[in-house]
Every structure is written in C-alpha cells, then in structure tokens.
Amino acid sequence: MAITAALVKELREMSGAGMMDAKKALTETDGDMEAAIDWLRTKGLAKAAKKAGRTAAEGLVAVAVEGGKGVAVEVNSETDFVGKNAEFQAMVKSIANAALTASDVEALKAATVDGKTVETMITDKIATIGENMTLRRMASVEGETVVTYVHNAAADNMGKIGVLVALKGGNEDFGRQVAMHVAAADPRPQALTEAEIDPEVVAKERQVQIDIAKESGKPDAVIEKMIEGRMKKFLAEITLLNQAFVVNPDLTVGAAAKEAGVEILGYVRMEVGEGIEKKVEDFAAEVAATARG
C-alpha cells in the first residue's frame, strides 16, 4: 500500500510521533493505521492512545431527561456556524425530546414531531438552511436519578459534549460532579466496569504490552509481572468506577460514590464529530517533507 503524506499526517496527529517514525510505522504495517499505532507504542515512540476519536464534523449534541430516563443525540452539520443557528438548535432540541420515547436511531428518524417525521424535518431544514445535516446517533440511560452536563454549551442542554449519568439514589450534586468528570477525564472512560470492556480491546492491549515487555530483554518471570501490572493499570484507567475522581484524586469514582451514598448505574459521553474525519485540503508541505525524508 502506498504510504501517502495524508496517512503520515494522520498518524502523527493520533500518536504524537515524529514524521519519520510515523512513516516507518506505516511502512512496517502496510498502511494499517491501528497496527502502526501499536508498532509505535511497542517501540516506545508514541504516547498511549487516549483519544476516542478525532473530532472533525460539526453540529450539536443535545441531552434531555424525563422521569428516570435520559437521552443524548448527535445531529451533524457541515459548519460550526450552523450549530449557532436558532432554527437548527430548535430542531435539535425537538429531536432530543422525541428520543425520550425512541428505542434507537432508526425509531427516532421515524418518530413524529409536529406532524412530520424527524427524518422529513431534517430534510426540510437542509433545504432552508442550505447545509447537509444528519442524525448520527443516540444513546440513553435509566436510573432513579439522571443528571446531565453539557460542555461548550451553545444553548440550553446542547453543545459540543453531552454527558448523562444514571444513579441509584438522589444526590444530584454528586451526579453532576461525575458527569463533569466523564466529560473531562483523560483517558476517557470506555466502560463503567472492567466486565463491560470489549474483550477485543483487552486482548489487543495485552498483546501490545507483551511486545513492549519483550523489547526490554528481561527474564520471562519479570516480563509476566510487568504485563500483569500494566494491564491492571490500563483497565483502571479506562473504567469509570476505577478512575481517580477529578474532584478528589485520592478516591476512585466508585469509592466517592459510596461516600455519597449512591450507586452509578451507567453513563453516556457523546462528543460532536467523534470518530469522523474532516477533509484536509492541502498536504503540499507534508508531501515535500516526506519526500525529503
């Protein structure tokens, strides 16, 4: 596979590695981006991947709560300017409210708002505003108490990052602190507990740690302890209940919840454009630099 300047640039942004290291990683892995990141990590040339995805698309995330249910929806637009448009914001708000009674995105598209389906409403708004728009996703949580937090708010209950936290118990102030933690935590929590982590994620990380440990040249017994220690640290860093609580780093989120007299049942973190890449127009400088290398 041809290793283009665009690929090199993307890998550099994702890994923090230098240009030539990124190019070599892509060459060694035949252009496979995920494998290239693992290769860089194995060689100690990249920081651990902490980003859940590249935020490139525009639009808004909106949250809504009714009773014991909370929902978050993402509606994308082509430019950030549209996210500030009152018509667009009103539409996103109505979609979030409709999501309270929908089971998934397809059901939400078919839901009716003021006599029109959500899908038709979006199509009509594309015609009047003049930009392409999409209802990308929705997610929900349920509990005795559901708390919301919106970061970089553009209007009430909508902005660039929306968080929902479901609790067993009624401590809303603590729930809001947890929601703010979820919005800001680095690395971002990937699951509530270790049991909920995708086994493929665990297996992939273990293999990376095995490769890193082998590079050390230490005895097998030492390597095994290194791997287990690093896996324990990895799992703690990406599970919400095991993360150090931003409000009080001496406690984990789970321990802080016990002190607050509540149980965290679930959470949602949704960021505008997460995982969508925006087209980059000019790679001339990267092409020239890569060619010189």
N, C-alpha and C positions, 0 to 999 in steps of 0.2 A: 504494500500500500504506500502511495506517495505521502511523504511527511510534509505537509504544507505549513506555511508560516501561520496560517489561521489556527491549525492544530497546536502548534508550538505555543502561540499566544494564549490559547485557552488553557493549556496545561500549566503554563506559568502562573496564570491568574488563580487557578484552582489549588496549586501546590505551593506557590511561593519559591519554586526552584529557579535557578538561573536558566538563561536561554539555551546554552549548550547542553546542560544537564537534561533539560526538558526534551530537547531534540534527540539526545541519545536514548532517553527512556522510551520515546515513541518509536525510534528505530528498533530497539531491542524487543518491543512488544507488537511490532507490525501495526502501529497506529491505534491500538486498543487503549482508549483513554483511562479506563478503570485499572487495567493492568499496568499502565505506565505510572499511575499514581502509586500503586503498590510497589513497583520497581524502585521508584524514588525513595519511598519510605524504607524499603529494605536496605538501600544503600546509605540511609541517613541523610538524604538530600532534600527531603521535603518535610514540612510540618504535618502533623496528623490532620487528616481531612476533618474540618469542623463545620464546613458549610453543608447545609442540607440541599442546597441547590443555588443556582445563580439567579438572582432577581433581575429580570430584564424586561418583562412585559409590564404594562401599566394598568391602571384601573383601581378598584377598591375591594377591600374585604369588609363585609358588614356582619354584625352579630345581632341576635335577637333572643329574648328569653320569655317564656310563658310557662307559668307553673313550675314544674320541675324539669323542663326541657330547655336546652339552649342549642342554637344553631349558628353556624358560620357559613357564609357563602362568599365565593370569589367571582367577580364579574370583571372581565378584562376589556381594556380599550387600547387603541394604538398609541395614544399620547397621554402624558400626565395632565395635560390641560383639560382633557375631558373629565378626569377624576374630580376636577374642581367645578364642573358644570352642575348647576342646580337641578336640571332635568335628569341628568344621569344619576345624581345622588338620590333623587326621589324614586327613580326606577329601582336602584339597588336596594333601597330601604324596603320597597314593596316586595321585592324578590325574597329578601331575608325573612320578612313576616310570613310570606307564603311557605317558606321552607319549614316553618314550625309544624306543618301538617303533612309534609312530604317525606317519603322514605329514602329517596335517593335523587340524584341529579335528573334522571330521566322523568321521574314522577314530578319533580319540581318544574321542569320545562312544560309539562302538560297541565300544571296547576293553573287555575283561573284567577286573574286579578282584574277587577273592574270589567268583567265580561270578555276579557281576552286571555289567551294562554300566555304564560311567561315567555315562551318561545316567540310568539307573534309580537308581543310587546317589545322584545329586544330587536326583532326585525324592523319594526316601525321606528324605533329610536335610531337605528343605523341610518335610516332614510332621512330623518330630520336633523340629526347631529352631523352625519357625514363621515363617520368613522366605523370601522369594523368593531364589533363587540361580541363577546362570547361569555356565556355562563359556564365557567370552567369546572367548578366543584362545590360540594357542600359537605359538611360534617356536623355531627350532633353529639351531645352528651346528656345524660339524665341523672338526677340526684335530688335529695331533699332541698339542697340549695345549689343554684348555678350562678356563678359570678363571671362577669365579663371584664375584659380590659382591651382597649384599643390604643395602639401606639401610632404616633404620627397621624392623629385624627384629622380628617378633612371635614367631618360633620359628626353629629351625634351618632355614636355606635358604628362608625365606619372610618376606615383609614388604611394604612399600609400593612399593619399587622393586627390581627384579631385573635384573642385568646379566650377560651372558655375553660372553666374549672368546675367540676361537679363534686359536691361534698355530701357526706352523710353527717349531718349536724348543721348548725345555723350560724357559724361565725363568718359573716360576710367580709369583715375587715381582713381576717387571715386569708380567706379565699382570694381576695384581691391582691394581697401580697404574693401569693403563689402564682397568680395569673401574671403579675409583673415579672416574677422570676422566670416563668416559662418564656415570656417574650424576650428577655434579655440574656438568658443563660448561654454560656459558650463553654463547651459544645451544647447545642440544643438537645434537649431530651428526645430520645427516639421512642421511648415506651415508658409506661408507668412503672413497671417492674421488670426484672430480668426474664421472668416467664413469658412476657409478651414480646420480647425481641425476636425478630425474624431469625430463625436458625441459620439461614444463609449468611446473614450479617456476622453472626458469631463465628461461623466456620471460616469465613473469609478473613476476619481479623486474626483468628488463631493461626492461620497459615502465614499471614504476614509476620506475626510475632515469631513463628518458628524460623522463618527465613532470616529475620533480623538476628535472632539468637545464634543461629548457625554461623553468621558472619563474624560473631565475636570470638569464635575459636575456643570457647570454654568447654569443659567436660560435659558429657550428656546429663549427668545428675544436676549440675548447676544450670544447664540450659532449661531443663524441665521446670525448675523452680522459678527461673526468670519468666518463662512463658506463663505459668500459672499466676504469678504476681502481676504481670502486665495485663492479663485477661481480667483479673479481678478489678484492677484499676479501670480498665476500659468499660466494663459493664457498669461500674459505679458511676462513671462519668456520663453515661448516656441514658440512665434510668432516672426518672424524675424523683422518685422517693429516696434514692441513694445520693443524689447530688447535694453538695454543700449549699445550704439555703442562703440566698443573697442577702437577706435581711439579717441573718445571724450565721455566719460561716462556720461557727463552732458546732452547729447542728445540721443534720441532714434534713431534707424537706420532710421525710417521713417522721423523724423524731420531733420536728417542730409541729407537725400536725397532731401528734399525740399530746404534746403540751397544750395545744389549742383546743383539745377535746373534740377533734373532728377526724373523719377518715376521708382521704382523697379517693374518689371513685373513678375519675377519668379526667382527661383534659384534651383540648384541641388547640393547636397553634397553626394558624394559617397566614401566610405572607403573600402579598401580591406578586405574581410573576415567578414564584418559587419554582425552579427547575425549567423555566422557559428561557431560551436564549434569544437575544435580540440580534438582528443582523448588524454586523460591523462593516462599515463601508470601505475603509481604506487600510490595507495591510502593507502599503509600499515600504514603510520604514522597517517593518518586521521582515519582509522579503529580502530587502537589501542586507540587513544584519545577519539573517540566517545564511544567505549566500556567501557572505564574507567568512562565516564560521565553517 
